[in-house]
């Protein structure tokens, strides 16, 4: 399978994220999901072939199922003008034409289970994102109710977890409360669908933007890059469940002696294939046919 590491269309304004190439067309944007993959704030030197298409397929599925794709204008490169139309064979399946918004600079994180940085914080303070949880929880415990734990949206480096109250202070109570309620609502609906497909949606993050007074969900949604999915059939508490995302690759990197300060090592073919397998399985279970 051919992999797309990056795109290059001279004359267009392009901003490269860790995974996406974003082209500014004025009041619209073209988002291209490449096959790049990142870990520990570094983009790996070799890609995961087809990963960008998987992310795009899953986002489109969730947009349609949950009725949350208001930003989306087209998925067909032939409708995006040049140079996208003439490169449709490369871009098809991994490209979205969307309305351009003013990005709200916060990650809207929803957690239904205790994992990752939330588990680490709980062990230290008994809280997650400033929310006090009951005592006696263990790793991967299901929370009594999903919780909203936003983070600052960093251009480089790590996002920083903050409290909902801090986000309300920064954005205003009305917008801060709307983002919390909308995020919890989308998570709950998505988690119910995932559970019916044999997957646990442990946590996820959303991004929002504005056009005038209108608030839109933007970017990718409920993909393995933005969400932690676990296999319901083998789920158990007290351990870190195997997840359908890049955690497998992160675990391998931890064994290499890489200092995380210099460019990362190339991924062996076995790691690439096993990482891709996890992305594909999440897609196949969620989207089906």
N, C-alpha and C positions, 0 to 999 in steps of 0.2 A: 504494500500500500504506500502511495506517495504521501509524504508529510509536507506540511506548510509551516516553515519556520518564521517567515515574516513576509509582508508585502511591501512593495515600493512603487508608488505612483507619483512621479515627479510633478511638481506644480500644485499638488494638493496639500492642504494643511493636515499633517498626521501626528497623532500622539500615540505612542506605544505604551500600553500597560504591560503587565507581566505576561498576560495571555493574549489580549486583544490589540489590534491595530484600529484606531479610531480616526475616521476622516470627516473633517468639518465641512459641511456644505451650506453653511449659513444657518437656516432655521431647521435643518435636518442633519443627521449624522449617519454614516455607514460604519457599522461595527463588524469587524471580521475576527472571528475566533480562530486563531492560529493553533498549531499543535504544540506550542511552547508549554513548558510546565515549570513551576517554581517551587522552591522550598527554602525555608530559613532566609527569606528575602533575596534569594538569588534565582535567576533563571538558569535552568540546566542547559548544558551545551548541546545536547541532542534532544529532539522532540519525541512526543508520543504520537505516532501516526494515527490520524483519524480522531484524536481527542477533541479537536475544535468542533467537528461535525456532531459528535455525541453531545457536547455541551449545548450546542444550538438546537438540536432536536429535542432535548429535554426541556429547554426554556420555552420553545414554541408549544410543546405539549401542555406545559403548565399554564402558559398564557391562555390557551384555548379552554382547557378544562375548568380553570378557576375564574375565567373572565377578567383577567388582570393585565391584558396586553394592550392597554390604551396607548402606550408609547409607540407600538409597532405599526409601521406603514407598509412594509413589503418584505418578503423573504426571497424574492426573485431578482437576482442581479441584473437581468435584462430590463428591469423597470427602474434601475438606479442611475441610468445615464452612463456616460464614459468617465473613466476607463473601465468601470466595473462590468458593463455589458459585454465588452469584447474579451473580458477575462472570466466569463461566466462559468466555464468548465472547471476553473480552479476555485472559484468562490462559491459555487452552488452548494447549498447545504450547511454553510458556515458563516453566512453573511446576513445581516439584518439592516434594513433602512428604518430609522427611528426618528421621532421628533426630538429636536434638541431642547434640552431643559437646563435650568440652573440647578446644579447638583447640590443637594443638602449634605453638608460635610460630616455625616454621621453614618456609621454602620448600624442598622437596626437588627440586633441579634435576638433571637428567641431560642430559649433552651427548654426542652422537655425532659431532659435526662442530664445527669451529672457526669460531665466528661471534659477532657481537654483542660484549658485554662480555668474553666469553672470549677473543676474538681480540685485543681491545685489551690485556688483561692479558698474553697470551702475547707480544705484541710488546715489552712493557716488561720482563717478568721471565722469560719462558720457561715460565711456569706458568699454570694455570687453576684457580682455587679452591684454591690451594696444592698442586695436583698437578703435578709436573714432567713436561713432555711432551718428546718427541724434538725435536731441532733440525731446522730446515729446513722446517717446515710453513708453508703459505701460507693465506690466507683461504679458508674453506670446505673445508679439508682434512678428510677422514674420519679420525677417530682410530682407533688400533689397536684399542682397546676403549672402549666408552662409559665416561664418568667421572661420578662423583657430586660435585656442587659446591653444597652447600646455601647458603642465604642467610637472614639474619634476616628475619622477617616484620614489615614496618613498617605501622602503621595509616595514616600519612601519610608522604609523601616516598619516597625510594628504598629498596628492600631493599639490604642490605649483604652482599656475598659473604663467606663464611667457609670455613674448612677443615672437613673431616669430623671431624677431631680436636677442633676447638673445639665442634662440635655434640655430640660424645660427652661432652665435659667438662660441657656444660650439661644434658644429658638423662640421662646415664648410658650406659655402654658398651652395655648390652643393647638399649635402645631406639634409640640412635643407629645401631647396626649393623643392627638390623631395618629401620629406615627406609631405610637405604642399599640393602640387598639387595632389599627389596620394590620400591623405585623403579627399580632397574636391571632387575629382572625384568619389570615392567610395560612399561617403555620398550622393551626388546628384543622383546617380543611385539607391541607396537603398531607398532614400526618395521618388522617383518617384514610385517605386514598392509598398512601404508601403501605399502611398496615394491612389493608385488604390485598396487597400484592406481596405480602411476606417480608416487608421491610419496615424497620423502625426509623423514623426521622428524629434523630436524637437532638439535633439543633440545626439552625440555619441562620443566614444573614440576608437582609434585604437592603437595597439602596433606593432612595427616592429623589425626585427632582421636581422642580416647579416650572410651569409656564403661566405667567401672570399669577392668578390666585389658585390655579389648578395644581393639584399634587398628583404626580404619576409615579408608579413603580417603574424603575429603570434597570438597565444592565441585565445580567443573567439572573435567573431565578430558579432556586431549588435544584441546582446541579450538584454533582459531586465536588466541584470546586468551591461551592458556597455552602454546602450542607454536609452533615455527617449522617450517613445511612448505615444501619446495622442489619444483619440477617436475623429475622425474628426466630428462625428455627434453632439457632444456636446461641441466642442471646442469654447471658447470665450476668448477674451482678458480682461485684468484687474484683472484676478484671476489666481490662480495656478491650472491648469487643473488636473483632476484625471489622474494618470499615471499608465501604466501597468508594474509596477515594485515593489520594496519593500518600496516605499514611504508610503504606507498604514501602514506597520509595523513600520516605523520610527515615523509616527504620533502617533501611539498608545504608543510607548515608551516614547514620550514626555509627555504623560498624567500620567505616572506611578510614577513620582518623582525620577526616577533613576538618579544618579549623574554623570553617564558616566565615572567615575573614578574607580569604583568597578565592579565586574562581573555583567552582566545584568540579569534581571529577566527572568524566563522561559516564553515562548510565550503561551498564552491560545489557546486551540484548535480552537476557532473561528477566532483568528488572523492568525493562521497557514492556515486554510482552505480558508480564504478570500485572503490571500497573494498568495497561490497556484492558486486560481481561476484567478487572474490577470496574472500570468505567463502563464497559460494554454491558456487564451484568446488571449494573444499576439501571442503565438505560432500558435494557430489554424487560426487566421486571416492572419498571414504572410505566413505560410507554406501551409495552406489548407490541402487537402488530399494527 
